[in-house]
Structure formats: structure tokens, C-alpha cells
Amino acid sequence: SVQELAVLIGTTLDRFIHQEQSAFPYATGELSHLLRDIALAGKIINREVNRAGLVDLSGAMGQSNVQGECQQKLDVIANIRFLRALQRGGEVCAIISEEDEGIIYTNNDNGKYVVAIDPLDGSSNIDVNVSIGTIFSIYRRVTPIGTQANMSDFMQGGRKQVAAGYILYGSSTMLVYSTGSGVNAFTYEYSLGEYILSHRNLRCPEDGGIYSINDAYFEQYDPNIQAYLVNSRKRGLTARYIGSLVGDFHRNSLKGGIYLYPATEKAACGKLRLLYECYPLAFLAEQMGGSASDGQQPILDIVPQNYHQRTPFIVGSSKMVGEVVAALKRSVTGS
Ligand code: P6P
């Protein structure tokens, strides 16, 4: 049977979440339910992504999101699907999404959690069939249960995340997440409709041979970033940059490497968003033994100011990130 096959293949996500929850005797199951809601939305988006080329879901919607970025049809669909899954799940009282300016209220004022989400990052890759991803970040609300959530629920800072993860729609679809006790990755088995545990307790190699950065902006980078890149080429490192953060992050986490989106002359804070891209991936990186910095401090220590603020982002193998941070600090101290 399907279930017997699942048992043969290994631990399903549902079973893993249940096992993880039972390790916390006081856990009441809401976070488990929330993770299942996200996993379900991921299955639905997976289906849409896989069909995009066939049912004309690829291509632009002809409108822009709050970032002023041209919205791809799948962006809009992914946003709607996740909002609907979280609203129906009942565990979430409010959401911040890359696709919307302000707080989205779910009308579940009794929900204990808030979620910040990038429903479909890297969506410009949809038309050319390159991997794309969903990134999510979960906080326990600080406002009283039963009241309407507000900005304070989302401005707690990266170290207050209770869970974070991503779904990578690639050659296979994977859900990778952490609730603070290590990182586990689940590969979606379509024939079973189940996510199967494929990478238990993922660890990011301390060092690596891959660097990911948009070389086109080389002239705009800090001279010490430029020096790092020149040196990386001399050392024979491999350049891999697919224009999809989740794909680059996932590969570098498995193989060892570093992803950089530094400040440029045109974008003093870089391009990536703190709340629903950098905080969650920094949480995962640290849980895997890697690290994440804005060049001056760990990403998770950045004090949030607003929902869509940007930050320079350097993430991956701890030794590599350390080298870049040391180089950038020389920029500041002039040493
Ligand atoms: P650039 C996609 O828009 C994204 O947010 C990340 O997924 C990706 O790494 C980066 O921006 C690409 O940006 O400026 O190099 O095209």
C-alpha cells in the first residue's frame, strides 16, 4: 500500500513532526499543525510550478508587487495559496509577505504564531525552468491571544524565531526546516503525496570551494569584497550563481560554500529582505554550523526596523563567512 511504501522509504514528514513534538512534553501541537499547513501549501505550489509551462502560469502578471517588482503569475498564485493555507490552518494570527505592504490578518486572533514569508523567491526564473523557492519564518506572537496582532509581533528579531525553513522547487521538491534543534530535509515523493526524510541533521561544511555572487556588480562592491573575489579566483574556487537564493543556499549548505549579496553603490543595504529571506536562512545556517552576517554583525542580531527592510547578506560555511567579515571590518577600521 502507499503507507507501506512510505514506511519502506523512511520517515514521512508527518511522522517526523510528531516524533519531534513528543520530544517536547509541553508542546500542544500548534506548531506541528502550522508546519503541516506550510508543507501542504508547498505541495500545491509544487503542482503549480510543475505545470507552469503547460497551463501558461509562467510569464508576468502585468502588475507589480509592493517591491515594485514585476509579479509573475506564479508569485501571485503562491502568495494566495500560502495565505489561504495559513488562514485555514488556524494557528497563525497574522502574516507578512514579500508580496504585500502591510500585515495580512487571518481573522484567527486566537492563533499563537505569526509568519513572515517570501512565497516564491527567484520567480524571474520560472519562465526558464530554473529552481525557485519559498522561504518562511515563524514567531510566537508577543501580543495577547485573542487580540489583533501588530508590528511588535514581527519586530522581535531573528533570534526569536521558533522555526524557519524553505521549500525548494528544483529537480526534486524539498522541504528543509528547523525548530531550533538542527536542520532536516524532506524530499517530496509525488506518488505518495508525502515528504520523506532524506537528509537528517544537515550540517554545512566549515569550509568550501564555491562562491555565489552577481559578478556584474563587481565595480560597485566594497574594495575588500573585490579583493576577496579576486583571491577566490586565484585560489581556484568555483563560481556558482543561479539567480535564485534558495537554490544557491541549498547547494552551498550541502557542498560547502558562500553566498554574497553585499551592499552596492546603487543599493547601500543590498537587495535581500531581512524578515523573510535573511533571518530565516541565517537561522538555518547557524543551525547547520554555518554562519550569516551583514558584514559587521550576525544577521540574527540585526534589530528589525520595518517589514521590508533590506540588508547585505553573506551566508554559508563559517570559515568562508569569517574571511569576508574580517575583510569588510578592515574596510571599516581602515586597517
Ligand atoms: P540579482 C531573486 O530576485 C533574488 O531575490 C534571489 O533569489 C537572487 O539570489 C537574487 O535576487 C538575484 O539578484 O541582482 O543578482 O539579479
Boltz pocket constraint, residues with backbone or C-beta under 6 A from the ligand:
constraints:
  - pocket:
      binder: B
      contacts: [[A, 121], [A, 122], [A, 123], [A, 124], [A, 214], [A, 243], [A, 244], [A, 245], [A, 246], [A, 271], [A, 272]]
      max_distance: 6.0
